């Protein structure tokens, strides 16, 4: 199946791990040498008075692309051990924070 970026960015992203809507794809990450798609970027969970960090979804975590939604599975980062309730809510997404590479 071939899809254009315009078609993909119109689809809602849903995490099947917890049923949350993550929004729409805002960027695609690909390997410049091979041209293969490595994953998608979606906006992070908004926090009051703070900038949200984008979430990187590896291509291996995409489970199903439907006509109007893309289902992904982002599971919790097992290394996080803090018991903060707000952290527990964000726990599945902390592992997938987008890291921006700085140019030299």
C-alpha positions as CSV (number, residue, x, y, z in Angstrom):
1,X,0.0,0.0,0.0
2,X,1.3,3.4,-0.9
3,X,0.2,6.6,0.8
4,X,1.2,10.2,0.4
5,X,2.1,12.4,3.3
6,X,-1.1,14.4,2.7
7,X,-3.1,11.2,3.1
8,X,-1.3,10.1,6.2
9,X,-1.4,13.5,8.0
10,X,-5.2,13.5,7.8
11,X,-5.5,10.3,9.8
12,X,-6.0,10.4,13.6
13,X,-3.3,8.5,15.6
14,X,-4.7,6.2,18.3
15,X,-2.5,4.4,20.9
16,X,-4.1,0.9,21.3
17,X,-2.2,0.5,24.6
18,X,-4.4,3.0,26.4
19,X,-6.9,4.2,23.8
20,X,-5.6,7.8,23.8
21,X,-5.9,10.0,20.7
22,X,-2.4,11.4,19.9
23,X,-3.5,13.8,17.2
24,X,-2.3,13.9,13.6
25,X,1.2,13.3,12.2
26,X,3.2,16.5,11.9
27,X,6.5,15.1,10.5
28,X,8.1,12.0,9.1
29,X,11.6,10.8,10.0
30,X,13.4,8.8,7.3
31,X,16.9,7.5,6.7
32,X,18.6,9.8,4.2
33,X,20.9,7.0,2.9
34,X,18.3,4.3,2.3
35,X,15.2,6.4,2.0
36,X,13.3,4.2,4.3
37,X,10.8,5.7,6.8
38,X,12.0,5.3,10.4
39,X,8.9,6.7,12.1
40,X,6.4,9.6,12.5
41,X,6.3,12.6,14.8
42,X,3.0,13.6,16.6
43,X,2.5,16.5,18.9
44,X,3.1,15.7,22.6
45,X,0.6,15.8,25.3
46,X,-0.1,19.4,26.2
47,X,0.7,20.6,29.7
48,X,-0.6,23.7,31.3
49,X,1.7,26.7,30.7
50,X,4.5,24.4,29.3
51,X,5.5,23.5,25.8
52,X,4.8,19.9,25.0
53,X,7.5,17.6,23.7
54,X,6.8,15.8,20.4
55,X,6.4,12.1,20.4
56,X,8.4,9.9,18.0
57,X,6.5,6.8,16.8
58,X,8.9,4.1,15.4
59,X,7.6,2.5,12.2
60,X,7.7,-0.9,14.0
61,X,5.0,0.4,16.5
62,X,2.4,1.0,13.8
63,X,-0.1,-1.8,14.0
64,X,-2.8,-0.9,11.5
65,X,-3.4,1.9,9.0
66,X,-7.1,2.2,8.4
67,X,-9.2,4.5,6.2
68,X,-9.4,7.3,8.8
69,X,-7.1,6.2,11.7
70,X,-3.6,4.8,12.3
71,X,-3.4,2.5,15.3
72,X,0.0,2.4,17.1
73,X,1.1,0.7,20.3
74,X,3.3,2.8,22.6
75,X,3.9,0.9,25.8
76,X,5.3,2.2,29.0
77,X,9.0,2.7,29.7
78,X,9.8,0.1,32.3
79,X,12.8,2.1,33.6
80,X,10.6,4.8,35.1
81,X,9.9,4.1,38.8
82,X,8.5,7.3,40.2
83,X,5.0,7.1,41.6
84,X,3.9,10.6,40.7
85,X,0.3,10.4,39.4
86,X,0.9,12.9,36.5
87,X,4.0,10.9,35.5
88,X,2.0,7.7,35.5
89,X,-0.4,9.3,33.0
90,X,2.5,10.2,30.7
91,X,4.5,7.1,31.3
92,X,3.7,5.4,28.0
93,X,5.0,8.4,26.1
94,X,8.2,9.3,28.0
95,X,10.2,6.6,26.2
96,X,9.2,8.1,22.9
97,X,10.1,11.8,23.4
98,X,11.5,13.3,20.3
99,X,15.2,14.1,20.5
100,X,16.3,16.7,18.1
101,X,19.8,16.3,16.8
102,X,21.8,19.5,16.8
103,X,23.8,20.4,13.7
104,X,27.5,21.1,14.2
